[in-house]
Amino acid sequence: MIKIGIIGSGAMGTGIAQVAATSGHTVIVYDNNQSALDKAKAILEITLKKLVEKQKLTEQTSKDIFNRTQFANDLSHFKGCGLIIEAIVENIDVKQKLFSELEMIVSDDCILASNTSSLSIASIASGCKKPERVIGIHFFNPAPLMPLVEIIPGILTDIAIIDHSKRLIDSWGKTTVLTKDTPGFIVNRVARSYYGESIRIYEEGMADFATIDWAMKTFGGFKMGPFELMDFIGNDINYKVTESVWTQFFYEPRFKPSLTQKRLYEAKLFGRKSGRGYYNYAVGIAMPEPNKNEELGKYIFNRVISMLINEAIDSYYLKLASKEDLDLAMTKGVNYPKGLLKWADEIGLQNVYNTLDVLYELYNEERYRPSILMKMMLKDNKKFYA
């Protein structure tokens, strides 16, 4: 069984390490900050202890997982690794420099993978002597619980590396989807509309955060409303991903960040982890009550779901992934109640088109333009699934 290297001892890095060690691999977790490493080691021990208490692991299995996980502050410990996954800051220069350093340590057949959520795999690989061994392996937080992993080949990634990476992550009990190296990949591209259109509705004064969240949960069956979810993910992360996707798509209007998002980011109102975001999580502060107007709620849901479906259709049109993987990514990666292409068939493409057409006519913004594939399918009276 190959040795796995993880770079970054934050929540994502240690989560991936736990998954790999649970699957029987020896894992090296690296961080250049010794106190961060000590903290990660303590957190892993606590996590495993809780799993034993909940009877999800035996005491012996817990000890085995912990003993298979090693912590290091020197990159030389990665000698002999067959796969290294970096889970560090979303900075292209830092990642390129890191991969270049790793190439001087590891063997020629070691796979170098990035857990980036939106940066170009081709760009990360461009600093390497062997770019064909670089691939994106994107887990979702928390890695031990979230089933989805996006596999993202760069333009030069070897086909054997793609197949091996997919088989390996599948063997860890994860659900993998294969996607093109485009900004945000599947989930962080398609999901932009869930947040962006909801914020637009709020900024127009049509409804407050609680009402929009209520509408999406009540009429769409979403487990969390967009503002609850942004506060859970972290508004620092969500804003930076939005900004990254928008700029990498050459300022495509559909992905444009909002001033509301930017101001929360600037004020460090990151959500649950900072105690305040779109909602105030301080002790004794009651959550605001939504306006449970059914007509308003249905309008909000219809507008947001139409934007989501349109983005999923456009992603399929541009061959980002198969229709099955597109739907699987949204149900397994962000817990959507249904795949968006299946949802399109249920709602009816004509109804989705009509909603977008009204918004396009009203705003005269390219943001609301219906996908060309939607128009073609309507013309031929087609559905995504038989």
PAGU-311526 format. One record per residue (C-alpha): y, x, z negated; chain; residue number from 1. Coordinates in nm, 2 decimals. Each point is the difference from the previous one (the first is absolute). Layout:
BEGIN
NUTOR        Y        X        Z   chain   resi
NUTOR        Y        X        Z       A    NUM
...
% end
This chain:
BEGIN
NUTOR        Y        X        Z   chain   resi
NUTOR     0.00     0.00     0.00       A      1
NUTOR     0.34     0.15     0.10       A      2
NUTOR     0.26     0.11    -0.24       A      3
NUTOR     0.32    -0.21     0.01       A      4
NUTOR     0.35     0.13    -0.07       A      5
NUTOR     0.29    -0.22    -0.11       A      6
NUTOR     0.35     0.12     0.01       A      7
NUTOR     0.23    -0.19    -0.24       A      8
NUTOR    -0.09    -0.12    -0.35       A      9
NUTOR     0.21    -0.32     0.00       A     10
NUTOR    -0.15    -0.35    -0.01       A     11
NUTOR    -0.11     0.02     0.36       A     12
NUTOR    -0.15     0.35    -0.01       A     13
NUTOR    -0.20    -0.06    -0.32       A     14
NUTOR    -0.11    -0.34     0.13       A     15
NUTOR    -0.14     0.15     0.32       A     16
NUTOR    -0.16     0.27    -0.21       A     17
NUTOR    -0.17    -0.26    -0.22       A     18
NUTOR    -0.14    -0.18     0.31       A     19
NUTOR    -0.14     0.33     0.14       A     20
NUTOR    -0.15     0.12    -0.33       A     21
NUTOR    -0.15    -0.35    -0.06       A     22
NUTOR    -0.18     0.05     0.34       A     23
NUTOR    -0.16     0.32    -0.12       A     24
NUTOR     0.24     0.26     0.14       A     25
NUTOR     0.14     0.30    -0.19       A     26
NUTOR     0.37    -0.05     0.01       A     27
NUTOR     0.29     0.25    -0.05       A     28
NUTOR     0.33    -0.16    -0.09       A     29
NUTOR     0.30     0.24     0.06       A     30
NUTOR     0.35    -0.02    -0.12       A     31
NUTOR     0.25     0.28    -0.05       A     32
NUTOR     0.13    -0.17    -0.31       A     33
NUTOR    -0.24     0.08    -0.29       A     34
NUTOR     0.13    -0.27    -0.23       A     35
NUTOR    -0.05    -0.26     0.28       A     36
NUTOR    -0.36     0.13     0.04       A     37
NUTOR    -0.06    -0.03    -0.38       A     38
NUTOR     0.14    -0.36     0.01       A     39
NUTOR    -0.23    -0.09     0.30       A     40
NUTOR    -0.30     0.14    -0.18       A     41
NUTOR     0.08    -0.21    -0.31       A     42
NUTOR     0.06    -0.31     0.20       A     43
NUTOR    -0.34     0.04     0.19       A     44
NUTOR    -0.18     0.04    -0.34       A     45
NUTOR     0.17    -0.32    -0.13       A     46
NUTOR    -0.07    -0.19     0.32       A     47
NUTOR    -0.37     0.09     0.00       A     48
NUTOR    -0.03    -0.09    -0.37       A     49
NUTOR     0.15    -0.35     0.07       A     50
NUTOR    -0.26    -0.04     0.28       A     51
NUTOR    -0.28     0.08    -0.24       A     52
NUTOR     0.15    -0.25    -0.25       A     53
NUTOR     0.00    -0.27     0.27       A     54
NUTOR    -0.36     0.09     0.08       A     55
NUTOR     0.09     0.10     0.36       A     56
NUTOR    -0.13     0.35    -0.06       A     57
NUTOR    -0.26     0.15    -0.23       A     58
NUTOR     0.10     0.27    -0.24       A     59
NUTOR    -0.20     0.26     0.19       A     60
NUTOR     0.15    -0.10     0.34       A     61
NUTOR     0.35     0.02    -0.15       A     62
NUTOR    -0.07     0.35    -0.13       A     63
NUTOR    -0.15     0.10     0.34       A     64
NUTOR     0.31    -0.12     0.19       A     65
NUTOR     0.23     0.18    -0.24       A     66
NUTOR    -0.20     0.32     0.02       A     67
NUTOR     0.00    -0.01     0.38       A     68
NUTOR     0.38    -0.01    -0.01       A     69
NUTOR     0.18     0.33    -0.03       A     70
NUTOR     0.37     0.07    -0.04       A     71
NUTOR     0.17     0.30     0.15       A     72
NUTOR     0.36     0.14     0.05       A     73
NUTOR    -0.10     0.25     0.26       A     74
NUTOR    -0.08    -0.09     0.36       A     75
NUTOR    -0.27     0.28     0.02       A     76
NUTOR    -0.23    -0.24    -0.18       A     77
NUTOR    -0.03    -0.20     0.32       A     78
NUTOR    -0.22     0.27     0.16       A     79
NUTOR    -0.33    -0.17     0.09       A     80
NUTOR     0.15    -0.35     0.03       A     81
NUTOR    -0.12    -0.21     0.29       A     82
NUTOR     0.29    -0.25    -0.02       A     83
NUTOR     0.34     0.03    -0.16       A     84
NUTOR     0.22    -0.31    -0.04       A     85
NUTOR     0.37     0.05    -0.08       A     86
NUTOR     0.18    -0.27    -0.20       A     87
NUTOR     0.34     0.15    -0.06       A     88
NUTOR     0.36    -0.08     0.07       A     89
NUTOR     0.08    -0.17     0.33       A     90
NUTOR     0.18     0.29     0.16       A     91
NUTOR    -0.11     0.13     0.33       A     92
NUTOR     0.11     0.36    -0.06       A     93
NUTOR    -0.18     0.03    -0.33       A     94
NUTOR    -0.32    -0.14     0.15       A     95
NUTOR     0.01     0.24     0.30       A     96
NUTOR     0.06     0.30    -0.22       A     97
NUTOR    -0.29    -0.11    -0.23       A     98
NUTOR    -0.25    -0.04     0.29       A     99
NUTOR     0.11     0.34     0.15       A    100
NUTOR    -0.07     0.16    -0.34       A    101
NUTOR    -0.34    -0.17    -0.03       A    102
NUTOR    -0.11     0.13     0.34       A    103
NUTOR     0.01     0.35    -0.14       A    104
NUTOR    -0.23    -0.10    -0.28       A    105
NUTOR    -0.26    -0.24     0.13       A    106
NUTOR    -0.28     0.03     0.26       A    107
NUTOR     0.05    -0.09     0.36       A    108
NUTOR    -0.20    -0.32    -0.04       A    109
NUTOR     0.18    -0.14    -0.30       A    110
NUTOR     0.18    -0.33     0.08       A    111
NUTOR     0.36    -0.02    -0.11       A    112
NUTOR     0.11    -0.36    -0.07       A    113
NUTOR     0.33    -0.16    -0.09       A    114
NUTOR     0.03    -0.31    -0.22       A    115
NUTOR     0.34    -0.07     0.15       A    116
NUTOR     0.10    -0.36     0.03       A    117
NUTOR     0.23     0.02     0.29       A    118
NUTOR     0.06     0.36     0.13       A    119
NUTOR    -0.13     0.13     0.33       A    120
NUTOR    -0.34     0.17    -0.02       A    121
NUTOR     0.08     0.18     0.33       A    122
NUTOR     0.31     0.14    -0.16       A    123
NUTOR    -0.18     0.11    -0.32       A    124
NUTOR    -0.27     0.17     0.21       A    125
NUTOR     0.25     0.18     0.22       A    126
NUTOR     0.04     0.27    -0.26       A    127
NUTOR    -0.37     0.08     0.01       A    128
NUTOR    -0.19     0.26     0.21       A    129
NUTOR    -0.28    -0.26     0.03       A    130
NUTOR     0.18    -0.34     0.03       A    131
NUTOR    -0.33    -0.15     0.12       A    132
NUTOR    -0.13     0.00    -0.36       A    133
NUTOR     0.29    -0.20    -0.14       A    134
NUTOR    -0.03    -0.37    -0.06       A    135
NUTOR     0.16    -0.28    -0.20       A    136
NUTOR    -0.21    -0.16    -0.27       A    137
NUTOR     0.22    -0.26    -0.17       A    138
NUTOR    -0.11    -0.15    -0.32       A    139
NUTOR     0.18    -0.29    -0.18       A    140
NUTOR     0.11     0.00    -0.36       A    141
NUTOR    -0.19    -0.02    -0.23       A    142
NUTOR    -0.26     0.20     0.21       A    143
NUTOR    -0.31    -0.08    -0.22       A    144
NUTOR     0.07    -0.38     0.03       A    145
NUTOR     0.15    -0.05     0.34       A    146
NUTOR    -0.28    -0.02     0.26       A    147
NUTOR     0.20     0.09     0.32       A    148
NUTOR     0.04     0.35     0.15       A    149
NUTOR     0.18     0.05     0.33       A    150
NUTOR    -0.14     0.28     0.21       A    151
NUTOR     0.27     0.14     0.23       A    152
NUTOR    -0.08     0.27     0.26       A    153
NUTOR     0.29     0.21     0.13       A    154
NUTOR     0.04     0.05     0.37       A    155
NUTOR    -0.20     0.32    -0.02       A    156
NUTOR    -0.26    -0.10    -0.26       A    157
NUTOR    -0.35     0.08     0.10       A    158
NUTOR    -0.23    -0.30     0.06       A    159
NUTOR    -0.27     0.15    -0.22       A    160
NUTOR     0.26     0.03    -0.29       A    161
NUTOR     0.09    -0.37     0.05       A    162
NUTOR    -0.37    -0.11    -0.02       A    163
NUTOR    -0.09     0.23    -0.29       A    164
NUTOR     0.31    -0.11    -0.20       A    165
NUTOR    -0.07    -0.37     0.05       A    166
NUTOR    -0.37     0.03    -0.09       A    167
NUTOR     0.09     0.20    -0.31       A    168
NUTOR     0.25    -0.25    -0.13       A    169
NUTOR    -0.23    -0.29     0.08       A    170
NUTOR    -0.26     0.17    -0.21       A    171
NUTOR     0.24    -0.01    -0.29       A    172
NUTOR    -0.02    -0.38     0.01       A    173
NUTOR     0.33    -0.05     0.17       A    174
NUTOR     0.09    -0.22     0.30       A    175
NUTOR     0.14     0.21     0.27       A    176
NUTOR     0.22    -0.10     0.30       A    177
NUTOR     0.08     0.23     0.29       A    178
NUTOR     0.37    -0.01     0.11       A    179
NUTOR     0.24     0.19     0.23       A    180
NUTOR     0.24     0.26    -0.13       A    181
NUTOR     0.31    -0.23     0.01       A    182
NUTOR     0.26    -0.04    -0.28       A    183
NUTOR    -0.15    -0.19    -0.29       A    184
NUTOR    -0.34    -0.02     0.17       A    185
NUTOR    -0.13    -0.36    -0.05       A    186
NUTOR     0.08    -0.12    -0.35       A    187
NUTOR     0.34     0.16    -0.06       A    188
NUTOR     0.11    -0.10     0.35       A    189
NUTOR    -0.11    -0.36     0.01       A    190
NUTOR     0.09    -0.07    -0.36       A    191
NUTOR     0.37     0.09     0.05       A    192
NUTOR     0.07    -0.36     0.10       A    193
NUTOR    -0.14    -0.14    -0.33       A    194
NUTOR     0.28     0.19    -0.18       A    195
NUTOR     0.27     0.02     0.27       A    196
NUTOR     0.01    -0.37     0.10       A    197
NUTOR    -0.02    -0.11    -0.37       A    198
NUTOR     0.30     0.22    -0.08       A    199
NUTOR     0.19    -0.14     0.30       A    200
NUTOR    -0.06    -0.36    -0.13       A    201
NUTOR     0.13     0.11    -0.34       A    202
NUTOR     0.30     0.17     0.14       A    203
NUTOR     0.09    -0.31     0.19       A    204
NUTOR     0.02    -0.19    -0.33       A    205
NUTOR    -0.28    -0.23     0.11       A    206
NUTOR    -0.22     0.06    -0.30       A    207
NUTOR    -0.03     0.24    -0.30       A    208
NUTOR    -0.28     0.25    -0.07       A    209
NUTOR    -0.21    -0.24    -0.21       A    210
NUTOR     0.02    -0.28     0.26       A    211
NUTOR    -0.11     0.22     0.29       A    212
NUTOR    -0.28     0.14    -0.21       A    213
NUTOR    -0.11    -0.35    -0.09       A    214
NUTOR     0.01    -0.11     0.36       A    215
NUTOR    -0.22     0.28     0.13       A    216
NUTOR    -0.25    -0.05    -0.28       A    217
NUTOR     0.00    -0.39     0.01       A    218
NUTOR     0.00    -0.05     0.38       A    219
NUTOR    -0.16     0.33     0.12       A    220
NUTOR    -0.25     0.07    -0.28       A    221
NUTOR     0.13     0.35    -0.05       A    222
NUTOR    -0.10     0.15    -0.34       A    223
NUTOR     0.34     0.15    -0.05       A    224
NUTOR     0.34    -0.10     0.15       A    225
NUTOR     0.20     0.27     0.19       A    226
NUTOR     0.24     0.08    -0.29       A    227
NUTOR    -0.28     0.01    -0.26       A    228
NUTOR    -0.19     0.23     0.23       A    229
NUTOR     0.29     0.23     0.07       A    230
NUTOR     0.06     0.03    -0.38       A    231
NUTOR    -0.37     0.07    -0.04       A    232
NUTOR    -0.01     0.27     0.27       A    233
NUTOR     0.33     0.15    -0.10       A    234
NUTOR     0.33    -0.06     0.18       A    235
NUTOR     0.04     0.38     0.04       A    236
NUTOR    -0.32     0.02     0.20       A    237
NUTOR     0.05    -0.32     0.19       A    238
NUTOR     0.35     0.08     0.10       A    239
NUTOR    -0.09     0.35     0.12       A    240
NUTOR    -0.30    -0.13     0.20       A    241
NUTOR     0.23    -0.26     0.16       A    242
NUTOR     0.26     0.27     0.09       A    243
NUTOR    -0.26     0.23     0.13       A    244
NUTOR    -0.17    -0.26     0.23       A    245
NUTOR     0.35    -0.12     0.12       A    246
NUTOR     0.12     0.35     0.09       A    247
NUTOR    -0.33     0.11     0.16       A    248
NUTOR     0.00    -0.31     0.22       A    249
NUTOR     0.35     0.11     0.13       A    250
NUTOR     0.18    -0.27    -0.21       A    251
NUTOR    -0.21    -0.29     0.12       A    252
NUTOR     0.19    -0.31    -0.14       A    253
NUTOR    -0.33    -0.16    -0.14       A    254
NUTOR    -0.03     0.28    -0.25       A    255
NUTOR     0.37     0.04    -0.11       A    256
NUTOR     0.03     0.05    -0.37       A    257
NUTOR     0.24    -0.23    -0.20       A    258
NUTOR     0.30     0.09    -0.21       A    259
NUTOR    -0.17    -0.20    -0.29       A    260
NUTOR    -0.29     0.24     0.01       A    261
NUTOR     0.22     0.31     0.03       A    262
NUTOR     0.22    -0.10    -0.29       A    263
NUTOR    -0.30    -0.06    -0.23       A    264
NUTOR    -0.13     0.34     0.11       A    265
NUTOR     0.34     0.17    -0.07       A    266
NUTOR     0.02    -0.17    -0.35       A    267
NUTOR    -0.36     0.12    -0.08       A    268
NUTOR    -0.11    -0.36    -0.05       A    269
NUTOR    -0.35     0.09     0.12       A    270
NUTOR    -0.18    -0.30    -0.14       A    271
NUTOR    -0.27    -0.02    -0.27       A    272
NUTOR    -0.01     0.38    -0.06       A    273
NUTOR     0.37     0.01    -0.07       A    274
NUTOR     0.01    -0.33    -0.19       A    275
NUTOR     0.22    -0.17     0.25       A    276
NUTOR     0.01    -0.06     0.37       A    277
NUTOR     0.03    -0.34     0.17       A    278
NUTOR    -0.10    -0.14    -0.34       A    279
NUTOR     0.08     0.12    -0.35       A    280
NUTOR    -0.32     0.10    -0.19       A    281
NUTOR     0.17     0.07    -0.33       A    282
NUTOR    -0.17    -0.16    -0.31       A    283
NUTOR     0.13    -0.34    -0.07       A    284
NUTOR     0.15    -0.06     0.35       A    285
NUTOR    -0.15    -0.31     0.16       A    286
NUTOR    -0.09     0.00     0.36       A    287
NUTOR     0.23    -0.23     0.21       A    288
NUTOR    -0.12    -0.34     0.11       A    289
NUTOR    -0.03    -0.07     0.37       A    290
NUTOR     0.15    -0.29     0.19       A    291
NUTOR    -0.32    -0.19     0.09       A    292
NUTOR     0.15    -0.19     0.29       A    293
NUTOR    -0.29    -0.05     0.24       A    294
NUTOR     0.20    -0.02     0.32       A    295
NUTOR     0.18     0.33    -0.09       A    296
NUTOR    -0.33     0.16    -0.11       A    297
NUTOR    -0.17    -0.09     0.33       A    298
NUTOR     0.29     0.13     0.20       A    299
NUTOR    -0.01     0.34    -0.18       A    300
NUTOR    -0.37     0.04     0.04       A    301
NUTOR     0.01    -0.10     0.37       A    302
NUTOR     0.28     0.25     0.08       A    303
NUTOR    -0.17     0.29    -0.19       A    304
NUTOR    -0.35    -0.06     0.13       A    305
NUTOR     0.13    -0.03     0.36       A    306
NUTOR     0.16     0.34    -0.03       A    307
NUTOR    -0.32     0.15    -0.14       A    308
NUTOR    -0.21    -0.15     0.27       A    309
NUTOR     0.24     0.12     0.27       A    310
NUTOR    -0.03     0.36    -0.13       A    311
NUTOR    -0.38    -0.02    -0.02       A    312
NUTOR    -0.01    -0.13     0.36       A    313
NUTOR     0.23     0.27     0.12       A    314
NUTOR    -0.21     0.26    -0.17       A    315
NUTOR    -0.31    -0.13     0.18       A    316
NUTOR     0.19    -0.01     0.33       A    317
NUTOR     0.09     0.37    -0.05       A    318
NUTOR    -0.37     0.08    -0.08       A    319
NUTOR     0.08     0.12    -0.35       A    320
NUTOR    -0.35    -0.12    -0.11       A    321
NUTOR    -0.27    -0.25     0.09       A    322
NUTOR     0.08    -0.36    -0.10       A    323
NUTOR    -0.28     0.01    -0.26       A    324
NUTOR     0.15     0.32    -0.16       A    325
NUTOR     0.35    -0.15     0.01       A    326
NUTOR    -0.12    -0.30    -0.19       A    327
NUTOR    -0.22     0.20    -0.24       A    328
NUTOR     0.29     0.23    -0.08       A    329
NUTOR     0.22    -0.28    -0.12       A    330
NUTOR    -0.26    -0.18    -0.21       A    331
NUTOR    -0.14     0.32    -0.16       A    332
NUTOR     0.31     0.21    -0.01       A    333
NUTOR     0.26    -0.24    -0.14       A    334
NUTOR    -0.22    -0.29    -0.10       A    335
NUTOR     0.13    -0.25     0.26       A    336
NUTOR    -0.19    -0.33    -0.02       A    337
NUTOR    -0.09     0.01     0.37       A    338
NUTOR     0.01     0.24     0.29       A    339
NUTOR     0.33    -0.06     0.19       A    340
NUTOR    -0.17    -0.04     0.34       A    341
NUTOR    -0.24    -0.25    -0.14       A    342
NUTOR     0.30    -0.17    -0.16       A    343
NUTOR     0.17    -0.01     0.33       A    344
NUTOR    -0.29    -0.19     0.15       A    345
NUTOR     0.01    -0.25    -0.29       A    346
NUTOR     0.38    -0.06     0.01       A    347
NUTOR     0.00     0.00     0.37       A    348
NUTOR     0.18     0.26     0.22       A    349
NUTOR     0.24    -0.27     0.13       A    350
NUTOR     0.12    -0.08    -0.35       A    351
NUTOR     0.05     0.37    -0.08       A    352
NUTOR     0.19     0.05     0.33       A    353
NUTOR     0.22    -0.31    -0.06       A    354
NUTOR     0.10     0.13    -0.35       A    355
NUTOR     0.09     0.34     0.14       A    356
NUTOR     0.18    -0.15     0.30       A    357
NUTOR     0.22    -0.21    -0.22       A    358
NUTOR     0.09     0.30    -0.21       A    359
NUTOR     0.06     0.22     0.31       A    360
NUTOR     0.23    -0.27     0.14       A    361
NUTOR     0.18    -0.04    -0.33       A    362
NUTOR     0.06     0.37    -0.09       A    363
NUTOR    -0.01     0.16     0.35       A    364
NUTOR    -0.18     0.29    -0.16       A    365
NUTOR    -0.28     0.20     0.15       A    366
NUTOR    -0.16    -0.01    -0.34       A    367
NUTOR    -0.14    -0.35     0.09       A    368
NUTOR    -0.12     0.07     0.35       A    369
NUTOR    -0.36    -0.14     0.05       A    370
NUTOR    -0.26     0.26     0.10       A    371
NUTOR    -0.07     0.01     0.38       A    372
NUTOR    -0.37    -0.05    -0.09       A    373
NUTOR     0.08    -0.33    -0.17       A    374
NUTOR     0.17    -0.12     0.31       A    375
NUTOR    -0.29     0.11     0.23       A    376
NUTOR    -0.25    -0.17    -0.23       A    377
NUTOR     0.19    -0.32     0.00       A    378
NUTOR     0.02     0.00     0.37       A    379
NUTOR    -0.37     0.04     0.03       A    380
NUTOR    -0.08    -0.23    -0.30       A    381
NUTOR    -0.19     0.28    -0.18       A    382
NUTOR    -0.10     0.06    -0.36       A    383
NUTOR    -0.08     0.32    -0.18       A    384
NUTOR    -0.34    -0.12    -0.12       A    385
NUTOR    -0.23    -0.24     0.18       A    386
% end
